C-alpha cells in the first residue's frame, strides 16, 4: 500500500468514526463499480415517526493545505458524476430504493467539515 493510500484509509477511518458518533450506521465501505467508487455508504435513522431512513453516500476528501482550494473544492463535477453513477449501481440492489443524499466529509489539517447534501443527483 502506498503512503497516499494509507493516508486515505486513515482519513476514511477517522471519517467513519466521526459519522458514527453522529448516529449514522455503516452499510458499505469502498463500494466499487465500473466507472465509480463510493468511500462510505451509511444509513441515517429516521429523525421522527413518519420519516424514513436515509441512505447517505459519503465522499471523504483530505488535503494538507488550502493551497488549491481545500478538500471540499476537490470534489469536481466529474467526480460527482462518478459518485452518482456508483450510487445508481448500488441502489439497484433495493426493490424500492430508499431516499438518499450525497455528503462530503472534508478534512483540512485538523478540521473536519461535514457538508450534508453537498450536491444533487
N, C-alpha and C positions, 0 to 999 in steps of 0.2 A: 504494500500500500504506500503510495507516495505521500509526502508531507502535506500536500494540499488536500488529498483525500482524507487523511487522518484528521486534519483541521476541520474539514467539512463534516465528518462524522461526529466529532466533539461538539460542533455547533448544533447539529441536529439533536444530539443527546440533550444538550442544555435547553434547546427549544422545546423538546418533548416534555422535559421536567417542568418547565415554565407553564406550558399549556395544561398539563395535568393538574398543577396546583390551582389553576383557574377552572377546574371542573370538567375539562374535556377528557375523553377516553380514546385511546389508540385503537384504530381499526386496521390500518396497514401502514407500512413504512417502506419507502423507496419503491413504490409501485412503478414498474416499467412496462412500456408497450412500444411498438414500433412508432417512432416519432415523438415520444414524450416520456416524462418521468415526473412523479409527484413525490416530494420528500416525505411528507406526513399526511395521513388521512385520519381524521379524528371525528368523533361524534360529540355533539353538544346536546346535553339533555334539554328537553322542553323546559322553558322558563316558567310556564304556568299550565294549568289544565286547559285543554283545548288546543294548545300549540303542539307541534310535532317536533320530534328530534331533528336536528340539523346535521348534515354531513359537511365537514369543513376540510377543504383541500388547502394545505399549507405549503408555501414555498419558503424555505429558510435561506436567508442571504446573510453573508458575513463579509464585512470589509474592515480592514485595519485602519483605514484612513478615509476622510471625506473628500479626498483629492478629486475623485471622478464622480462626485455626487452622492456618495454613500451607498449603503447596502440596498435601500429601497429603490433607488434610481436604477439599479442594475437589473430590475425586472422589466425588460423591454417588451414591446408589443409582440415581437417574435416569440419570446419566452412565454408570454401569456397565452399565445395561440397553442404552443406545445402543451402547456398545462391544461388548457381546455380540452384538447384532443385526448390526453391521457385520462382526464376526468370522464369524458364521454365513454371511453372504453371501459373504465372501472364501473360506471353506472349500469352497464349492460348486464351485470350480474343480478340486478334487482328487478323483479317483476314490475314493481311500481317504484321508480327511483324517488328517494327522499328529497326534500328541499336541501339545497346546498349553497355554499358560498366559497369564495376564494380569498384566502388571507395571505399576508406576507408577514413573516417574522424577521425583521431586520435587526441585525446585530452589528453595531459600530463600536469598536473598542469595548467599553464596559456597559454600554447602553443596549437595552432591548426595547424595540418599538414594535408592538403588535398592531398591524394595520388590518383591521377587520373589513371585509368586503372591499379588498384592495382594487378589484376590477370586476366587471360584469362579464358573463358568458353570453 
